[in-house]
């Protein structure tokens, strides 16, 4: 019981320090796992997973810029159930430069519990490249001589649209040393590499950029020189 009370008072002291001053580190490093689903030229997608590692430069505690390395699996179709018997598995790698803008950067959250609660919502975007590698793909339609056009290996430009919320953890000096992130990312790619199929739209559905979405769970650790953010919470 005494240990529980001590933990409670230490946590309360941390929150008080947070409310009085807000110091932040210049750099951070994070990692995460995401549930992936494709929106490509096939009617059917599969739920898969991806992983990422990101290095951050914190312009402010509410304006981070990250360089992300991402690797995972994108899969869709079914040689049995797809109307055109197409199926693919893409073991991809991507590198993405992105920035996020948190509400705390642009709203005055002093004297408002509600604004303090929503200040850690963010929106972001960026640009990157995705390297596609088809480890499995149906290239010839079963029972015919038709060969599905496309490439087994390719690199495409990509743009992510990012939304999410960050749960911040502070030490006794009022510095955010760690964060837990829950996010949604929708990735648009330019080219036909994500699913490996480049069939003409006159024969198959092919009227939109290849895309994939991610539900992300991540953690971030901050380090480096400490600066003060002057929009303090009262």
N, C-alpha and C positions, 0 to 999 in steps of 0.2 A: 504493500500500500504506500509506503514511504517513497519507493522508487517511482511509483505512478504519479504521486504528487510532485516529486522533483521534476519528472518529465513534463508535467503540465505547466509548472512555473517557468521552466526553461523555454518551452514553446511560447508561452505568453510574453516572456521577455524578448524573444526574437520578433514577435509581431509588433511589440511596442517600438523596438528599434527600427523596424520597417516603416512604421508610421511616422517616424521622426526624420529619417534621412534615407536616401536611396542611392547606394553606391553600386556600381556595376563593373564587371571586368570587360576588357576590350575584346577578348577572344572566347571561343567556345568550341567544343567538339561534341557531336551527338551521333546517335545511331537509332535505327528503328526497323520495325517490321510492318508490312502492309498487306492487306487483302486486295488482290488485283482481279479486275474483270475487263475483258476487251469489248470494244464497239468497232467492229471491222466489217469486211464485206461478206462474212458468213452470218447466217441467221442465229447461230447458237454459240455462246461463249461458255467458258469454264472458269470457276473460281480457283485462283492459284495464289502464290505468295511471292513477295519480293523483300529485299533487305537493302538498307542504305547506311552509309557513313557520310557525315557532313561536317566540314570545318566552317566556323562562323567568324565574321568580324562584326562586332556590335557597335554600330554608329551611335546608338543610344540603346537603353534596355528595351525600347519599343521599335527599333528599326535595325534588325539584323540582316546581314547579307551572307548567304551561304553558298559554298561550292560543294555539291553533292555527288557522290558516286553511288549508283544504284545498280543492283543486279537482281534478276528474278526470272520468272517463267510466265509467259503469256500463251494461252492455249484456247482453241475453239474448234467448232465443227465436229462432225462425226462421219466416218466413212460409211456407217450403217444408216444413221438417221438424218443426215444433212440432205436436202433435196438434190444437191449436185455431188454428193459423196465426197465433199472436201473436208479436210481436217489438217490441223497444224499444231506444232509445239515450237515456240520461240524462246530459247534461252538467251535473254538479252542482257546487255550492259549499257548504261547511260551515264553521262556526266552532264550536270545541270548547274548553271549559275542562277540563283534566285534571291529575291529580297521580299521581306514581309513588312507590312505596316500594321502595327497594333493600334487599337483605339486609344490606348493610353498616350500615344504620341500626339493626338489631335484633340482630345477632349479634356476639359477641366473637371477632374474627378474629386477635387477638394470638397469636403462637406457633403458628399453624396455616397451612401452605401451602394446604391444601385450602380452608379458609374464606376465605383471601385471594383464592383463585381464583373462588369462587362469590359473593363479596360484591357483585359488580356485576350480578347477575341482579335483575330488578325485576318488579313487578306493579302495575297501576294501573287507574284508571277515571276517569270524569268525566261531563259532560253537555254537550250542544250542540244546534245546530239545523242541519239540512241543507235546502238550497234545491234542489228538483228542477226540471229543465228538459228536457222531452222534445223532443229535436231530430229524432227519428224514432220513430213508433209506429204500429202497425196498429190502427186504430180500428174498422173494420168487417170482420167475418169474411168472407173471400173466398167468393163464390158464395151469400151469404145477405144478409138485411137486418138481421142482429143487430149492434148496435153495442156494443162493449165499453165498459162504464162506467169512469169514472176521469177524472183531471185531467192536463192536459199540464204545468201548473206548480203547484207546491205547496211548502209548508214543513212539515217534520216534526221532532219531538223525537227526539234520538238519544242513546244511551249506549254508549260504547266500553268494551271489556274488553281490557286491554293486558298483554302479556308481552314480555320481551326481555332482551338483554344489552348492556352498554355497555363498549367498549374505551376506556380513559382515557389521554390523553397529557398529560405533565407537563413544565413548563419547569424550568430550573435552580434556581428558587426553591421548588420543590415545589408549585407551583400547577397545577391542572388547567386548561389553557388550551383544550383541544379534546377532543372525544370522537367516536367512531364508534359508531353504534347499529344493531343488528340486532334487529328486533322483529316480533311478530305482533299484529294488532289485529282484534278481531271487533266489528262495529258493529251494534247493534240499533236499529231505527227504529220509531216509533209512528205509524201511518197507512198509507195505501196509495199514497204518492207515489213510492216508490223505483223501481217498475216502471211506474207510470202506470195500472195496472189495478186496479179495485175490484169485480171480479165476485163475485157471491154464492157462498159456499162450497157451496151446494146444487148448483151447476152446474160449478164449477171448484175446483181445489185452492186454498184460501185460509184456512188454519187456523193460521197462525203469523205473527209479526211479520216484515216485510221486513228482511233483513239483508245485510251484505256484509263480506267479510274482506279483510285487507291483509297482505302480507309487505313489511316496511318496511326500507329502507336509508337511514340519515340521518347527518348530521354536525351537531355543535353547537360553537359558540365561546363562551367565557365572558369576561365583562368586568365592570368596576365595582368597588366597594369589596371589599376582601379581609378575610375572617374566618378564624379557626382552628377546625378540627374536632378535638375533644379525644380522640376514639377513635383513637389513633395506632397505627400498625403497627410492631411490633418484629421 
